[in-house]
Amino acid sequence: MTAAAERALLEAVPASLYVGGEWTAASSGATFDVHDPSTGEVLASIADATPDDARAALDAAVAAQDAWAATAPRKRSDILRRAFDLVRERTEDFALLMTLEMGKPLAEARGEVAYGNEFLRWFSEEAVRITGRYGDNPEGTGRMVVSQRPVGPSYLITPWNFPLAMATRKIAPALAAGCTVVVKPAALTPLTTLLLARVLEEAGVPAGVVNVITTTSSRAVTEPLLADPRLRKLSFTGSTEVGRTLMKQAADGVLRVSMELGGNAPFLVFDDADLDKAVEGALMAKFRNIGQACTAANRFIVHASVADEFARRITARVSAMKVGRGTEDGVAIGPLIDDRAVATSLALVDDAVAKGAQIATGGAAVDGPGTFVEPTVVTDVQPGSEILATEIFGPVLAIATFETEDQAIALANSTEYGLVSYAYTRDLARGQRLIDRLDTGMMGLNAGVVSNAAAPFGGVKQSGIGREGGAEGIHEYLSTKYTLIPHD
């Protein structure tokens, strides 16, 4: 990819807020810089929204709500399908933009475009399948009508690690259900959302239905929106700590909330596992997106009898991974998002080593420019190590061992989180037991990647509330209404 192509793409991305169908500067005139984490260089300077800009965005969403809710489901469906086609046509633009602002290898960014775009297609199909119920009540005195109505104006807060998929996973079901939205992308990676807003505009989304505010003042912008009685829904993807705060703020208005929060995914390898498949699954579950995913395997819990062999095979593969800028050929590990992410990953490795673990490969930062960490394997991780309790969000694979199935399950469940789990075994009966006993909202049984637009995504315990994707996803933006019609 040439520097000229990168510049041309960046110049084509809007640098403004998108409010009420208009691209506008922040009311204060302020801007902020978006950086390339692989070089530290400034990619673009974009509008830095104020609370007044946020209110204007909500004003626009409220003004458009009734008309959008009354829009025929087929028309909403057609608009989302056109958006899907436009994103697919611009796959290379979206992929390159994500690589530039987030750092993931270009091949992975293309994969995110395919995955994220599927939410536009899936919910274009769900828009025309919103159903209800009709029938006599048990007493025979009347008929019951149960219908689904849009929740109303929704505030969507997306994270930096999957800039396209996290936006489409929220925007698509909201629009399919008949809700208007205000979207606030992460300040670290806002450019992809701005390009998506331009595509949605081209697809025919009416003015005010989708509004995008970019800001470095998340709390100042968010608080007045959550306090506004016209807002009816909050959807957030991010840390559990921030999610708790937002839920408290949303409680005053009794807002509908969807929370996709932190993870601490266990990856169980039993003594009867196909180790070749387990290694391949581990590489996908751990190193996709440079380990910066809430679904990333965080704790590799391996049966003691196969732990050495598993570690040997995985270390050989990890040590061969190429580190570099995501636009370079053959790169498997791009930069972490910022200096704090580097420091956190290395501190967890240091703590594990201090408590008895061994570094099989990696374990250090890569000299700059950029925020790179060597892909790392840590073995013999001991109980009490922070790396077993903390979401790593980096290219670090930590291996602990177990002796019995019950011990493995206890270790896997010994966390406040419950987003996803992975398990490798040839024993069908054991697989069924794991489905029942692992406390997670999702599970990969002999699979290292579980996400799919047609499947419900979400966790239990402190990993969140609600589901995104699948037939369940649209119901996060619908409210149920019951009407009784008495017999004459």
N, C-alpha and C positions, 0 to 999 in steps of 0.2 A: 504494500500500500504506500503510495507516494505522499510526500508532505503536501503537495499541491491538492491531492484528492481530500486529504484531511481538512485542509483550510477551506476548500470549497463546501464541504459538508457542514462545517461549523458555521460558516457564513449563512447557510440556508436555514439554520435553526433559529426560531424566534428568540429574542432576548428580553421579551416583555411578559407582563402578566396577561392572562386571557380571561376577560371578565365581560359577561353579557355579549359575547360574540365579537368583542373588540380586543385588539392587541394594544396594551397601554403600558406606559411607564408607571413605576411606583409613584404614589401621590407625593412622597418626599423627594422623588428624583434619585434616591439612593440605589446603588447597584452593589453586587458582590461578585467575586471571582470564583470560577469553577476550575479546578486544577486536574492535570493528568497525574495520577499517582505513580506512574512509571518514570516520570521525569521531574515532577514538581512544577512544570510550566503551566501558565494560565491558558486555558482553552477558550474561555469566553467570560464576559462580564454581563450579568443579567439583573433584571429588576429585583429589588429587595423590598418585598411587600411590608406594609404597616398594618396595624389593626384596622385602620380606616379602609384599606384595600380589601381586607378580609370581609368586612361588613358589606362592602360594595359587591363582592363576589356572592355573598349569601343573598343580598337583595336581588341579584340577577337570577339566582337559582330559585328563589321563592316566586319571583314574577313569572318564571317559565314553567313552574310546577304543574299548574292545573292543565295547561294546554298539552304538556308532554304526557301527563297521566291519561288524558283523553285521546291521545294519538292511537290510532289502531295498532294492535299488536303486530300485525303484518308489516306495517310501515316501520315500526321500531326494529323489527327483525331485519328488514331489507337494509336499513341504514347500518346496522352492526355488520351485516354480511358484506356490504360495500367497504366498510372499514377493514374487515379481514382481508379482502382482496387487495386493498391499497397497501396495507402493511406487508403483505406477502410480496408485492411488486417492489417494495423498498427494503427488502430483507438486508441487503448489503449496507444500506445507509444506517438502519437501526443497529445492525451488528457492530459496525465500525464505531458508531457513536457510543455504544455501551463500553466497548473496549477502551476508547479514549478516556471516558469520564470515570469508569469504575475499575478497569485494569484487567478484566478477565480475558483469556486467550480468544482470538477471533473465532475459532471453531466453536468454542463454547457459547460465544455470543450469538452465533447463528442458531445454535440449539435453543437458546432462550427466545429468539424471535419466533421460531416454530412453536415452541411450547406456549409462550405468552399469547401469541396470536390465536391459538386454539380457543382461548376463552371468548374471544370475539365471535368465532364461529359457533361454539357450543351454546352461548347464551343468545345468539341470534335465533337458534332453533328452539331454545326454551321459552323465548318471549311469546310464542304462539301456543304454548302448552300449559299456561297457567289455568288451573282448574279449580272447581269447587264441588259442592254437593247439593243435592235437592231430593227431598223425600218427606214422607209423612212422619210426624213425631210419634212416639210409642203410644201416646194416649189417643191418637186418631182425631185430635181436635184441630189440627192445622198442618201446614207444610213448612218444613225448615229449608231455608236457603242459606248456604254457607259460601261466601265469596271471598276473594283475595283482592286487596287494594294496595296500591303503592304506599310505603311508609311515609314518604315525603322527602324534602330536601335532606341530603346526606353529606357528611363531611368525611372525606377519605384521606388518611395519612399513610403514605407509602414509604418504605425503607430504601436504603441506598444500594443494597446488594443485588437485587434483581429489578432494575429500573423499568423494564417494559412489563414483565410478567406480573409484578405486584400491582401495577397500574391497571392492566387489562383485567386482572382477577377481581378487582373491585368495581371498576367503571362498567364493565360489560353487564354483570347481573343487575346493577342499579338501573342502568338505562333500559334493560330488557323488562324490568318490573314496572317501569314508568316513573322512576325517581330522577330528580335532577341532582347534580353533585357539585361540590367544591373540593378540588383535589389539591393537597399540599405534598409535593414530592420532597424527599430529603435534599438538604442544601448541598450535600456532597455530589449528588448525581441527578440534577434536575433537567438536564438537556433532553434526555430521552422522552420524558413526559411532555415537554414542550413540543417536540416533534410529533408525538402521538396526538396532542391536541390539534395540531395543524392538520393531521390526517383525518381526525374525526370531523373537523370542520369541512374538509373536502368531501367527506362521505355524506354530508347532509345533516349532521346533528344541528338542530336549531340553536339560535343564539340563546345563551343563558342556561342551557341544559348541562353543559360541561364548562366549568370554570376552573382555572389553574392559577394558584398563587405560589410563587417561589419566595422563600424568605430565610434569613438567618436568625430570625426572632420567633422561633416556633411557639414558645409559651405565650408571648405577648399577642401573637396572632390567633392562637387557638382558644385562649380563655374567653374572649368575648363571643366567639361563635358558639361554644358549648353553653354559655349563659343565655343565649338568645332563644326564646321559646319557639321561634319559627323552625329551628333546626330539629329534626326528628330522628336522626340516625348518625352514629359514629362508627367508623370502621378503621382500625389501627393495626398495623404490622410493625413490630419493633420489640424492644426489650420488655421483660416482665415488670421491671421497676417503673418505667414510664407508663406502661399499660395500667398499673394499679392507680397511678396518679390521675390518668385520664378517666378511669372508671369512677373515681370519687367525684371528679368535676361533672361528669355526665349524670351522676345520680340526682343532682338537684333538679334537673329537667326531666328525669325519668326517661332518658334517651334509650332507644334500642342500641345495643353495642355489639360489635363483633371484634374480638381480640385474637390476633395471631401473634403469640408472644415467644418467649425463649424456649430453647430446647437443650437437652443433654442426652442425645440419643445413644442407647446401648447397641453394640453390634456383637451378637453372640455367635461364636463358632464352636460347635460341639465336636466330640471326638469322631463322629461318623460323617462329618461334613465332607463334601467334595471340595478339597482345598483349592483346586484350580478356580472353581467358580467363586469360592469365598474370597480369594485374593482379588479377582476381577471386581466382585461386588464391593469389596473394601475400598478399592481405588476410586470407584465412582462415588461411593457414599461419603468418603472422606475428602477427596481432593477436588471434586467438582466445585467450581466457583472459588478455587483457592482455599477451600475449607470454610468460606464465609457464607454459610447457609444455616438457617435454623434447623434444617433437616440433616445437616452433616453428622455423620457418625462421630460421637465424641469420646466414647469409652469402648475399647475393643476388649471384650470379655471372652477369653479363649480357653478351651479346655487344656489343662496342664499337659496332657499327653501329646497334643499337637501344637502347642504354643511355640516351641522352638522352630519347628518346620514352617509354621505360618509366618513367624517373624523373619525367617531367612528368605522366604519367597517374596514377601512384601517389601523387605528392605532392598532386595535386588532391583525391584521395579521402581521404587521410590528414588533410590540413589541415581537412577538413569534419567530422571525427569529434568527437562531443560527449563531453566529459569530465565525470564526476560520479559521484554515489552510484549504485550499481547498481540501486536500486529506482526511480530516476527514469526517466520516459519518454524514449526516444530515446538513452539513454546507450550509447555504444559502448566507452568506455574507463573502467573503474573504477580504484580505487586499487591500487597495488602492496601487497604483503603487509605490509611494514614499512619503517622508515627506511633500513635497510641496503640493501634492494632499490633504493630511490631513489638512494642514493649510488653504488651499483655501476653502474647504468644510465648515470647522468650522467658518471661518471668514464670510462667507455668511450667516450662521445661526445666528451668533452674530449680524450682521447688521440688519437682518430681525427682530430679537427680540427687538433691540434698537428702531426700528421704529414701534413697536406695535404688532408684531406677537407673537404667543404662541407656545411653544414646547409641542407637545402632547406625544412624546416618543423620546428617544435618545438624540442627541445633543451634544455628547462628544466623545473624542477619547477613545480608549480602551488601557489600559496599555500594553506595549510591552512584548516580542519582536514583531516586525512587525509593519506595518503601517495600523492600523485598526481604523475605525470610526463606532460608533453605527448606525444602520439603524434608520433614523430620519424622523419624520413627523412634519411639521411646519404649523400651521393654522393661519387664519386671516392675511395673508401677505398683507401689505399695498402698495399702489402705491409708486414708488420711491425706493423701496427696491432693493438692488443690485442683490438679488437672482432671481429677475424677468428679469434681463437684461443680466446676466452672465451665461454661460454654466457651470453647477455645476460640472459634472464629478465625482460624488460621490453618496452615498446612502442616499440622502436627498430629501424628497418629500414635495414640498411647495404648499400650497393651498390658492388661492385667490378666490373671489366670483364675480358674475355678476348678473344682473337683466333681461336683454333683449338679444335677439339673436344678434342684431346689436352691442351691447356693447361687447358681447363675441367675435365676429369676430374682432372688433376693437382691443381688448386686444390681441387676438391671433396674429394679423398682425403687432403689434407695436414693431417690432424688425428688425434689419438689416439682420437677418437670415431667411432662408426659405427652410429647408431641409425636415422635415416631420411634420405632424400634426396628432392628434388623436381626434376622436369625438364620443361620445356615445349619441344616441337618437333613439327613436322608430319611429320618424316621417320621412317617406320616402321623402317627399317634402323638409323638412329641410335638410336631408342628401344631396339631390341634390344641394341645395343652397350652402351648405358648400363646396362641391366639386368645385363649381365655384368660391367661394369667399375667401377661405383660400389660402394665398400666399405661398404655399409650393410645392416642386417637388414631394412629396409622401404624401399619406394620409391613415390612418387606420380608416375606418368607422365601429365602433363597433368591432374593432380589435386592440390589443395592440402590435402586431408584424407584420411588413409589409415585411421584407427582404425576397427575394426569388431569386435564381439564374436565373430564367426565367423572372424576372421582371426588368425594368430599375431602377437603384438606382442612385439618385442624387437630387440636390436642385436647387433653384433659389435664386436671390439676392446674398448676400455674403456667401451663403452656397456652391457655386461652379459652375462649368462649365462642361458640358458633362454628360454622363451616363455610369454606369458600370452594367453588367448583361443584361439579356434579348437579344432580337434580336438587340437592339440598341448598346449593348456593343462592339460588334466586329467592328462596324463602326468607333469607336474611333481610330482604328489602320489601317484603310483603307483610301486611297485617291481615288478620282473619276477621271477617265480619259475619255475624249470624243475624238473619232476619226471620221472624215468624209471621206466616200468613195464615190467619185463622180460617177454618172452613165456615162457610155461610150457614 
